[in-house]
């Protein structure tokens, strides 16, 4: 009985850390549209657990990847999950070859309110930022949205953690 319980627990834990297929498919559509090609591949970047522990973002086996087309590096992608008021939302960040944000997109938003953070206009604020540009601050570099305060702060915090993590990976020469 103990073996069965342990097996079920391990299976649940491994499933809980993978990107849902629906989210992955939405990310692929955004990538294809952004790079104007359906002919691309994603190579998942493996970050060692020792290095991952030094970063605030959580890099798993399927959320951080290199994007290539016909042997040419197009950029990098990261699929994250951030808390909103009572649920979470999934987002995609696309980077250029130098790890500068080229696009951000909310893929799945699960709340009744606050979905305005998915607007292209609001998300454009993240474009051009990197680990070198410094922390993004709510109500300064990032404009607030009435009715979406928790989600705006959460997305801003998540992007800051991602950029800081990429900076750490670059310093440790893990990229």
N, C-alpha and C positions, 0 to 999 in steps of 0.2 A: 504493500500500500504506500509506503514511504517513497519507493522508487517511482511509482505512478504519479504521486503528488509532485515530486521533484521534476519529473519529465514535463508535466503540465505547466509548472511554474517557469521552467526554462523556455518552453514553447511560447508562452504568453509574453515573456520578457523580450524574446527575439522578435516577435511580431510587433510589439509596441514601439520598437525603435526603427521600423522601416517606413518608408514613404508609401502612403496608400496609392494604389494604381490610378485612381481618379485624379489625384493631385499630380502624379508623375505625367499623366497624359496631358493635363492642362499646361504643365510646364513645357512639355515638348512642343505644344502648339505655339506658345509664346516665343520659344527659342526659334522655331521655324520662321515665324513671322518677322521677328527682330532681325535675324540674319538673312532673311529672304531666300531660304533654301530648305527643302525637305531632306536634303542629302547631308545629314550631319550625324555624328556619333558622340556619345557621352562616355568618357572614361572616368570612372570613379576614382577619386584620389584617396588613398589610404593614409590616414594620420595615425601614428602610433599612439597607444593609450598614454604613454609617458608624456608625449608632446601635447596630446589632447587635454590632459589634466592641467596644463599650464595656460589654457585658453578659456575665456568665458563662454564662447560658443561651443556647442556640442557637435563635433564632426562625427557622423556615423558612416557606415559603409555605403550608404546610398543617397547622401544629401549634399555632397560637395564633389564637383566634377569638372573635367576639362571638356570643352566643346571643340570638335574638329570637323572639317569638311575636306575630303580629298587630301588628307595629310597636312592640311593647313590649320594652324591653331586660330580659332575664331575668338575664343575667350574662355571664361570660367563661369560656373553657375553654382548657386547655393539655394537649397530649398529649406526654409525654416518654418517654425511653428511658434506663435507667440500668443500670450493670453489676452483675451478681451474681458468684458465684464463678467460673464458667466460661462464662457466657452473659450475656444482658441481659434486662431485663423492661420492659414498656411500662406506663405509668400515665397516669391522667387526673386533672387537678386542675380543679375548678370553683370559680369565684370569684363573689361577689356583685357588684353594680354598683360597689362601692367597692374592689374587688380584695382582699377579705378571703376567705380560703379557706372555702368552704361544704361542700365534699366532696372527698375524694381516693379513688381506686380503682385497684388494680392490675388492669390489663386482661389482660395475658398474662405469665405467669411461666414461664420455660423451664428451671428447675432441678428436680432431684429433691428437694433440701432447701431450706428457707428460705421456702417458700411461705406461712408463717404471717404474713408481712408483708401479705398480702392480706386479713387478717381485719378486719371492720368495727371491732371494738373497738380494735385497734392503730392503724388509720388515723384514728380519731376525734381522735387527739392533734394533728393538723395543723389541724383546724377552728378557725376564729377567728383564725388567724395572718395577718399581712400584712407588708408591707415595713416597717411601723412598729413591729412587736412585737419586733424583735431576732432574733438568730440562735438557732435551735433547736439544743440540744446533746444529743448522745448520752449516755444514762445520767443526764440531768438532766431536761430537758423531754420528751425522747423515751426511753421505756423500752426496754431491750434485749430481745431474744428469743433464748433459748438455741438454737443451731443455725442462726441466721439473722443472725449478727453482720455479715457482709459486706453483705447485702442491706439490713439496717436502717441501717447507716452510709451506704450508697449512696443510699437513698431520702431520708434526712435531708439529706445533702449536696445532692442534686438539688433538694429543696424549698427549701433555703436559697439556692441559686443562682437559682432561679426567683423567689423573693421579692425578692432583691437586684436582679435584672434588672428586675422590674416597678417597683421603687423608682427605678431609673435612668431607665426609660422615663417615669415620672411627672415626675421632675425635669426631664427634657429636653422635656417636654410632647409626647411622641411617642404618647400614648394619647388 
